[in-house]
Amino acid sequence: MNYGQFLNMIPEFYLVLILLAVFVVDFIMHRSEKKLDVLFAVTAALMVVLPVRIALMSEPTEAFGGLYVASSAVNVMKVILAFGTLIVIIMAQPWVATQKRLAGEFYVLIISTLLGMFVMMSSGNFLLFFLGLEMASVPLACMVAFDRDRKNSAEGAAKYILVATFSSGVMLFGISFIYAATGTLYFDDVAAVITAKPLTIMGLAFFFSGLGFKISLVPFHFWTADTYQGAPTPVTGYLSVISKGAAAITLCIILMKVFQPMVEYWNYMLYIVIVLSITVANLFAIRQSELKRFMAFSSISQAGYIMLAVVGNGQLGIASLTYYVLVYIVANMAVFTVINVVEQNNGGRTDMAAYNGFYQTNPKLSFLMTLALFSLAGIPPFAGMFSKFFVFMAGVQNGEPMAYFVVFIALVNTVVSLYYYLLIVKAMYITKTDKPLPTFKSDVNTKAALAICTAGIALFGVVSCIYEWIAAAGM
């Protein structure tokens, strides 16, 4: 075997180097009072270089006879997810400071799960895909349970790992059907011989169901709210955007590449799942009083919008999905950054009532959170409006009447989502309280994370070269 082929896996190779660097620094400085600062500096510096290095990869790469395939579209998504992970690492510092003894483990886990996502997205074989998926899922379960002394954290991790195990089993069952029908696990070979017959239809249904758990699409979403509430807030943010984006682009590529001959079957599955995800999540979000559970149902709804891009079954779908994930990262992480800093300065409270009168004492944070919520709702001129426009256009690209109906339902639900996002705005600006949150100053890391996210919310929708770069990679 030519081991030089590992050099074609530059993003994954680089992440392994980051893991080794973090491990060595943590081992050498395990008793040093400066360990936290050095770990953050090393991790952040290396993570800044990672997306730049991936962006400089001019040509798609392949290794081990098609087992590993990194297309231009996948490399763009890797840049976006690395960028989002960097934001998570920066915004997590107030919380990591309370976990000094375990700071090294946090960085190792978050880089490990990103490595698994990279492998999953670049897989050209169902076996490597499953390996990458489990490499991402197991460290995520550890991250959810990171606050070992909190009951909610242990409960959320237990539900996550049980559902993840069950969904992996369902997915493997589906993959076994596909292998039985085609005699191969390589994506290109499966696509060349697969036809719509009972065995492959069952395989597609089980495979789709298993990955639906990872994206938390309805009706595979029941774990989401409890896990998001129990996990530490930075981990919840990571789950809601980075993990979801990796699973969504992988599902999109596999459906379009492997199951293209069965498009009429998975398109109708998508129609049903998208309508259910957006509608059910919006209705449940209105009833939430705990902000992390609220954002969990918001993320389920956003997952429905993300998958709307796949319905069109074209290059516009891949580009619009990637762009939507980019915009969703900056908007959602801005909200979770505010939730995190409020939680650290208010005795761990994350209920919506804690934000009553927030504008009176912390007007800047209130304003930035309002911008992020407006972007999530799709209000112009923020980037969220442009991302929704592109997924709507991708959804009706094939011209099917059913696709127009699904997009219409999504448009109606956009109005509903505006209502429940405004509930938070109302709490911050209008609801009166005798005991609003105290005035506090954000640390430099929180300010940096909010500055990056706010710049993205304001600029990603109007700086056309960003979408053009994503669209060119998807062609």
Secondary structure per residue as TSV (DSSP state, phi and psi in degrees):
chain	resnum	aa	ss	phi	psi
A	1	M	-	360.0	140.2
A	2	N	-	-85.5	101.0
A	3	Y	G	-71.4	-11.2
A	4	G	G	-65.5	-15.4
A	5	Q	G	-66.0	-21.0
A	6	F	G	-61.3	-24.3
A	7	L	G	-69.1	-16.9
A	8	N	G	-75.3	-15.1
A	9	M	-	-96.4	57.5
A	10	I	H	-61.1	-47.9
A	11	P	H	-60.1	-43.3
A	12	E	H	-68.2	-39.8
A	13	F	H	-61.7	-40.2
A	14	Y	H	-66.7	-40.3
A	15	L	H	-64.1	-36.4
A	16	V	H	-62.8	-40.0
A	17	L	H	-63.2	-39.6
A	18	I	H	-63.1	-42.8
A	19	L	H	-58.8	-45.5
A	20	L	H	-64.7	-41.0
A	21	A	H	-63.4	-44.6
A	22	V	H	-64.2	-42.2
A	23	F	H	-62.3	-44.8
A	24	V	H	-65.0	-45.1
A	25	V	H	-62.0	-43.6
A	26	D	H	-64.1	-38.2
A	27	F	H	-68.8	-42.9
A	28	I	H	-70.8	-38.3
A	29	M	T	-105.7	27.9
A	30	H	T	-63.7	-20.6
A	31	R	T	-110.1	3.3
A	32	S	-	-84.1	141.2
A	33	E	T	-70.4	-19.1
A	34	K	T	-92.9	5.8
A	35	K	H	-57.6	-43.5
A	36	L	H	-60.7	-46.5
A	37	D	H	-65.9	-40.5
A	38	V	H	-68.7	-42.6
A	39	L	H	-59.8	-45.0
A	40	F	H	-64.1	-43.9
A	41	A	H	-62.3	-44.8
A	42	V	H	-65.0	-48.1
A	43	T	H	-64.3	-47.4
A	44	A	H	-63.4	-42.3
A	45	A	H	-62.8	-45.2
A	46	L	H	-68.3	-34.6
A	47	M	H	-72.7	-24.3
A	48	V	H	-68.3	-38.6
A	49	V	H	-72.1	-33.0
A	50	L	H	-56.6	-55.3
A	51	P	H	-63.5	-32.0
A	52	V	H	-65.0	-42.9
A	53	R	H	-64.7	-41.0
A	54	I	H	-66.6	-40.7
A	55	A	H	-62.3	-26.1
A	56	L	T	-82.1	-5.4
A	57	M	-	-73.3	107.9
A	58	S	-	-80.4	-29.4
A	59	E	S	-121.7	147.5
A	60	P	-	-61.3	149.2
A	61	T	E	-124.3	158.5
A	62	E	E	-144.7	146.8
A	63	A	E	-145.8	152.1
A	64	F	T	57.1	48.9
A	65	G	T	63.6	31.3
A	66	G	T	94.8	2.1
A	67	L	T	-65.6	-37.3
A	68	Y	E	-118.6	125.1
A	69	V	E	-135.8	121.7
A	70	A	E	-116.7	96.8
A	71	S	-	-79.6	171.3
A	72	S	H	-62.5	-40.0
A	73	A	H	-63.8	-39.9
A	74	V	H	-67.6	-39.6
A	75	N	H	-63.7	-37.1
A	76	V	H	-63.6	-43.9
A	77	M	H	-63.8	-34.9
A	78	K	H	-63.9	-39.7
A	79	V	H	-60.0	-45.0
A	80	I	H	-65.6	-43.5
A	81	L	H	-69.5	-36.0
A	82	A	H	-65.3	-39.4
A	83	F	H	-62.0	-44.4
A	84	G	H	-65.3	-38.6
A	85	T	H	-64.7	-36.9
A	86	L	H	-61.3	-41.8
A	87	I	H	-61.8	-42.9
A	88	V	H	-60.9	-43.7
A	89	I	H	-62.8	-39.9
A	90	I	H	-68.7	-48.7
A	91	M	H	-69.9	-19.2
A	92	A	T	-79.0	-8.4
A	93	Q	H	-58.8	-40.7
A	94	P	H	-59.3	-35.9
A	95	W	H	-77.4	-41.1
A	96	V	H	-61.0	-31.5
A	97	A	G	-62.1	-24.6
A	98	T	G	-86.8	-5.4
A	99	Q	G	-121.0	42.6
A	100	K	G	-53.1	-42.6
A	101	R	G	-65.8	-26.1
A	102	L	G	-111.6	14.4
A	103	A	H	-60.0	-42.9
A	104	G	H	-61.5	-40.0
A	105	E	H	-63.1	-37.3
A	106	F	H	-61.4	-47.2
A	107	Y	H	-65.1	-39.5
A	108	V	H	-62.5	-44.0
A	109	L	H	-66.1	-43.2
A	110	I	H	-70.1	-35.0
A	111	I	H	-72.6	-36.2
A	112	S	H	-63.6	-43.8
A	113	T	H	-69.5	-33.2
A	114	L	H	-65.7	-37.8
A	115	L	H	-60.9	-43.7
A	116	G	H	-61.3	-39.7
A	117	M	H	-65.9	-39.3
A	118	F	H	-62.4	-44.4
A	119	V	H	-62.8	-42.8
A	120	M	H	-60.7	-45.2
A	121	M	H	-68.4	-29.1
A	122	S	T	-96.4	10.0
A	123	S	B	-73.8	142.4
A	124	G	S	-117.6	14.8
A	125	N	B	-148.9	141.4
A	126	F	H	-62.0	-30.9
A	127	L	H	-67.6	-46.9
A	128	L	H	-66.8	-36.2
A	129	F	H	-58.1	-47.4
A	130	F	H	-66.0	-38.3
A	131	L	H	-61.5	-45.4
A	132	G	H	-63.5	-39.2
A	133	L	H	-61.9	-44.1
A	134	E	H	-72.1	-33.1
A	135	M	H	-61.6	-31.0
A	136	A	H	-82.8	-36.7
A	137	S	H	-74.2	-42.8
A	138	V	H	-64.4	-48.4
A	139	P	H	-61.9	-32.4
A	140	L	H	-63.0	-40.0
A	141	A	H	-61.9	-39.2
A	142	C	H	-64.9	-38.2
A	143	M	H	-67.3	-38.3
A	144	V	H	-62.6	-36.2
A	145	A	T	-91.3	17.3
A	146	F	-	-62.8	-40.3
A	147	D	S	-81.2	82.4
A	148	R	T	-64.3	-26.2
A	149	D	T	-85.2	-6.2
A	150	R	-	-95.4	128.5
A	151	K	H	-60.8	-43.4
A	152	N	H	-62.3	-33.6
A	153	S	H	-67.5	-45.7
A	154	A	H	-64.8	-39.8
A	155	E	H	-65.5	-44.4
A	156	G	H	-62.7	-39.9
A	157	A	H	-67.3	-39.2
A	158	A	H	-62.6	-43.8
A	159	K	H	-66.7	-38.1
A	160	Y	H	-64.9	-46.8
A	161	I	H	-70.4	-34.2
A	162	L	H	-66.5	-45.6
A	163	V	H	-67.8	-39.1
A	164	A	H	-63.2	-40.8
A	165	T	H	-64.8	-44.8
A	166	F	H	-63.7	-44.2
A	167	S	H	-66.6	-35.2
A	168	S	H	-64.2	-40.4
A	169	G	H	-63.3	-42.6
A	170	V	H	-61.8	-42.6
A	171	M	H	-65.6	-43.3
A	172	L	H	-61.6	-36.7
A	173	F	H	-60.4	-44.4
A	174	G	H	-64.9	-41.7
A	175	I	H	-63.1	-36.6
A	176	S	H	-64.3	-36.1
A	177	F	H	-63.6	-43.1
A	178	I	H	-64.0	-41.1
A	179	Y	H	-65.3	-40.4
A	180	A	H	-63.0	-34.1
A	181	A	H	-82.6	-28.7
A	182	T	H	-114.0	-23.4
A	183	G	S	78.9	13.6
A	184	T	-	-151.6	159.7
A	185	L	-	-115.2	-3.9
A	186	Y	B	-75.7	133.1
A	187	F	H	-56.7	-47.9
A	188	D	H	-63.8	-40.5
A	189	D	H	-69.5	-38.6
A	190	V	H	-62.9	-45.4
A	191	A	H	-61.9	-29.8
A	192	A	H	-75.0	-24.5
A	193	V	H	-120.5	-10.9
A	194	I	-	-71.5	140.7
A	195	T	-	-136.4	163.4
A	196	A	-	-80.5	97.1
A	197	K	S	-135.8	165.5
A	198	P	H	-49.8	-41.1
A	199	L	H	-66.6	-44.0
A	200	T	H	-74.0	-32.6
A	201	I	H	-64.5	-42.3
A	202	M	H	-64.0	-41.2
A	203	G	H	-61.1	-43.5
A	204	L	H	-61.7	-44.2
A	205	A	H	-63.0	-44.7
A	206	F	H	-68.9	-40.3
A	207	F	H	-63.0	-46.2
A	208	F	H	-61.8	-41.0
A	209	S	H	-63.4	-42.7
A	210	G	H	-62.7	-43.1
A	211	L	H	-75.9	-25.0
A	212	G	H	-61.3	-33.0
A	213	F	H	-61.5	-42.4
A	214	K	H	-66.6	-35.2
A	215	I	H	-86.5	-9.7
A	216	S	T	59.6	50.1
A	217	L	-	-84.8	146.5
A	218	V	T	-70.1	134.5
A	219	P	T	-97.2	28.2
A	220	F	S	-105.3	28.3
A	221	H	-	-107.3	0.0
A	222	F	T	-63.4	-22.3
A	223	W	T	-78.8	-18.6
A	224	T	H	-63.7	-52.0
A	225	A	H	-62.8	-45.8
A	226	D	H	-66.2	-39.7
A	227	T	H	-67.9	-43.2
A	228	Y	H	-63.8	-39.4
A	229	Q	H	-69.2	-38.9
A	230	G	H	-77.9	-28.6
A	231	A	S	-71.8	152.3
A	232	P	-	-56.4	145.5
A	233	T	H	-55.6	-43.1
A	234	P	H	-61.1	-35.5
A	235	V	H	-68.7	-38.8
A	236	T	H	-60.1	-43.4
A	237	G	H	-61.4	-40.6
A	238	Y	H	-64.3	-43.6
A	239	L	I	-61.0	-40.1
A	240	S	I	-75.2	-22.9
A	241	V	I	-121.5	-52.8
A	242	I	I	-71.1	-52.0
A	243	S	I	-60.9	-42.4
A	244	K	H	-66.1	-41.0
A	245	G	H	-64.5	-42.0
A	246	A	H	-64.5	-44.2
A	247	A	H	-67.1	-37.2
A	248	A	H	-66.6	-45.8
A	249	I	H	-68.2	-33.9
A	250	T	H	-66.2	-45.6
A	251	L	H	-61.6	-41.0
A	252	C	H	-60.3	-47.4
A	253	I	H	-65.6	-43.3
A	254	I	H	-67.2	-41.5
A	255	L	H	-62.3	-45.1
A	256	M	H	-75.3	-30.3
A	257	K	H	-93.0	-46.9
A	258	V	T	-90.2	-44.2
A	259	F	S	-101.1	22.7
A	260	Q	G	-57.1	-39.1
A	261	P	G	-65.6	-13.1
A	262	M	G	-113.8	30.2
A	263	V	H	-60.2	-33.9
A	264	E	H	-66.9	-25.0
A	265	Y	H	-79.8	-50.3
A	266	W	H	-76.3	-20.1
A	267	N	H	-64.7	-43.0
A	268	Y	H	-71.0	-31.1
A	269	M	H	-63.0	-41.7
A	270	L	H	-65.0	-41.4
A	271	Y	H	-53.7	-48.6
A	272	I	H	-66.7	-46.9
A	273	V	H	-65.9	-39.5
A	274	I	H	-64.6	-48.2
A	275	V	H	-61.1	-44.2
A	276	L	H	-65.3	-44.0
A	277	S	H	-62.2	-48.9
A	278	I	H	-68.2	-44.6
A	279	T	H	-72.7	-51.7
A	280	V	H	-62.6	-44.0
A	281	A	H	-63.0	-41.1
A	282	N	H	-63.6	-42.0
A	283	L	H	-65.9	-38.6
A	284	F	H	-74.7	-31.4
A	285	A	H	-62.3	-36.1
A	286	I	H	-60.2	-30.4
A	287	R	T	-87.5	-3.0
A	288	Q	-	-84.8	141.4
A	289	S	-	-115.9	-10.0
A	290	E	B	-101.4	127.5
A	291	L	H	-68.4	-35.7
A	292	K	H	-71.4	-35.0
A	293	R	H	-68.0	-37.0
A	294	F	H	-58.4	-47.0
A	295	M	H	-70.4	-24.3
A	296	A	H	-64.5	-47.2
A	297	F	H	-70.3	-30.9
A	298	S	H	-61.8	-40.8
A	299	S	H	-68.5	-33.5
A	300	I	H	-63.8	-44.0
A	301	S	H	-62.0	-43.9
A	302	Q	H	-63.6	-32.9
A	303	A	H	-62.4	-37.2
A	304	G	H	-62.5	-42.6
A	305	Y	H	-64.3	-39.9
A	306	I	H	-60.1	-45.3
A	307	M	H	-72.5	-15.7
A	308	L	H	-60.2	-28.9
A	309	A	H	-67.0	-25.4
A	310	V	H	-76.7	-25.2
A	311	V	H	-57.5	-37.4
A	312	G	T	-66.2	-21.2
A	313	N	-	57.1	48.9
A	314	G	S	-152.1	178.8
A	315	Q	H	-63.7	-32.4
A	316	L	H	-61.0	-33.0
A	317	G	H	-64.1	-45.6
A	318	I	H	-64.0	-43.5
A	319	A	H	-65.2	-44.8
A	320	S	H	-68.8	-36.0
A	321	L	H	-63.5	-45.7
A	322	T	H	-62.8	-43.1
A	323	Y	H	-65.2	-39.8
A	324	Y	H	-61.5	-42.7
A	325	V	H	-62.8	-41.6
A	326	L	H	-59.0	-49.0
A	327	V	H	-67.0	-39.1
A	328	Y	H	-63.6	-36.0
A	329	I	H	-60.6	-50.7
A	330	V	H	-69.1	-38.6
A	331	A	H	-69.7	-47.8
A	332	N	H	-68.1	-38.9
A	333	M	H	-70.1	-27.4
A	334	A	H	-63.8	-43.4
A	335	V	H	-63.3	-46.8
A	336	F	H	-69.7	-27.6
A	337	T	H	-65.2	-42.6
A	338	V	H	-65.9	-44.2
A	339	I	H	-58.3	-41.4
A	340	N	H	-65.5	-45.4
A	341	V	H	-71.0	-34.0
A	342	V	H	-67.0	-42.0
A	343	E	H	-60.5	-40.8
A	344	Q	H	-70.8	-23.2
A	345	N	H	-108.2	9.6
A	346	N	T	-139.9	36.7
A	347	G	T	66.8	25.2
A	348	G	T	83.3	10.5
A	349	R	-	-76.1	135.3
A	350	T	-	-130.4	13.6
A	351	D	B	-76.0	153.3
A	352	M	G	-65.9	-28.5
A	353	A	G	-63.4	-24.3
A	354	A	G	-65.9	-18.1
A	355	Y	G	-94.4	3.2
A	356	N	T	-62.2	125.1
A	357	G	T	71.6	18.8
A	358	F	H	-59.9	-33.5
A	359	Y	H	-65.0	-28.8
A	360	Q	H	-64.2	-34.9
A	361	T	H	-107.4	-25.7
A	362	N	-	-137.5	70.1
A	363	P	H	-64.3	-34.2
A	364	K	H	-68.0	-46.4
A	365	L	H	-63.7	-37.7
A	366	S	H	-62.2	-42.9
A	367	F	H	-64.7	-45.1
A	368	L	H	-66.1	-37.3
A	369	M	H	-67.9	-35.9
A	370	T	H	-62.9	-43.4
A	371	L	H	-58.9	-43.6
A	372	A	H	-65.1	-41.6
A	373	L	H	-66.0	-39.3
A	374	F	H	-63.9	-36.8
A	375	S	H	-67.5	-42.3
A	376	L	H	-61.0	-34.3
A	377	A	H	-77.8	-15.5
A	378	G	T	86.2	29.4
A	379	I	-	-86.1	130.6
A	380	P	T	-70.4	153.0
A	381	P	T	-97.7	22.7
A	382	F	S	-76.2	162.9
A	383	A	H	-61.8	-28.7
A	384	G	H	-60.3	-31.3
A	385	M	H	-66.2	-41.9
A	386	F	H	-68.7	-38.7
A	387	S	H	-65.6	-40.2
A	388	K	H	-67.0	-38.2
A	389	F	H	-59.4	-43.5
A	390	F	H	-69.3	-38.3
A	391	V	H	-70.9	-31.7
A	392	F	H	-65.2	-42.3
A	393	M	H	-64.2	-40.8
A	394	A	H	-66.2	-35.1
A	395	G	H	-63.6	-34.0
A	396	V	T	-101.0	13.1
A	397	Q	T	-61.9	-36.0
A	398	N	T	-81.5	-6.6
A	399	G	-	75.3	11.2
A	400	E	-	-74.6	138.6
A	401	P	H	-57.7	-37.4
A	402	M	H	-64.2	-34.6
A	403	A	H	-65.2	-39.4
A	404	Y	H	-63.3	-37.6
A	405	F	H	-65.1	-43.1
A	406	V	H	-63.9	-42.0
A	407	V	H	-64.4	-37.3
A	408	F	H	-62.7	-44.2
A	409	I	H	-60.2	-40.6
A	410	A	H	-63.9	-39.3
A	411	L	H	-63.5	-42.9
A	412	V	H	-62.2	-41.6
A	413	N	H	-68.6	-22.9
A	414	T	H	-62.0	-37.9
A	415	V	H	-65.0	-41.4
A	416	V	H	-62.7	-42.8
A	417	S	H	-64.0	-35.5
A	418	L	H	-60.0	-39.3
A	419	Y	H	-60.9	-48.9
A	420	Y	H	-77.5	-25.1
A	421	Y	H	-68.0	-34.1
A	422	L	H	-69.2	-17.6
A	423	L	H	-61.4	-37.6
A	424	I	H	-70.7	-42.4
A	425	V	H	-60.9	-41.7
A	426	K	H	-60.1	-44.3
A	427	A	H	-61.0	-40.8
A	428	M	H	-73.2	-37.5
A	429	Y	H	-105.6	-29.3
A	430	I	T	-113.3	-44.0
A	431	T	-	-63.6	128.8
A	432	K	-	-90.3	147.0
A	433	T	-	-151.8	149.6
A	434	D	S	-80.8	-19.8
A	435	K	S	-129.7	73.0
A	436	P	-	-71.2	167.5
A	437	L	-	-57.7	143.1
A	438	P	-	-68.2	157.8
A	439	T	-	-72.4	133.1
A	440	F	-	-144.7	156.7
A	441	K	-	-98.8	134.9
A	442	S	-	-78.4	146.6
A	443	D	-	-74.0	169.9
A	444	V	H	-64.6	-32.8
A	445	N	H	-69.3	-40.3
A	446	T	H	-63.0	-42.5
A	447	K	H	-62.7	-40.7
A	448	A	H	-64.6	-45.4
A	449	A	H	-62.1	-43.8
A	450	L	H	-66.8	-35.6
A	451	A	H	-65.4	-43.2
A	452	I	H	-62.9	-47.4
A	453	C	H	-65.4	-43.2
A	454	T	H	-65.4	-39.3
A	455	A	H	-61.7	-40.7
A	456	G	H	-64.7	-42.4
A	457	I	H	-59.8	-39.6
A	458	A	H	-81.2	-32.4
A	459	L	H	-105.7	-31.0
A	460	F	T	-62.3	-24.0
A	461	G	T	-84.1	-21.8
A	462	V	T	-112.9	-16.4
A	463	V	-	-88.8	97.5
A	464	S	H	-65.8	-24.1
A	465	C	H	-64.0	-24.6
A	466	I	H	-67.5	-48.9
A	467	Y	H	-67.6	-37.0
A	468	E	H	-62.3	-38.0
A	469	W	H	-63.1	-45.1
A	470	I	H	-65.9	-44.0
A	471	A	H	-65.7	-38.8
A	472	A	H	-64.6	-35.3
A	473	A	H	-70.9	-28.7
A	474	G	H	-82.5	-5.5
A	475	M	-	-80.3	360.0
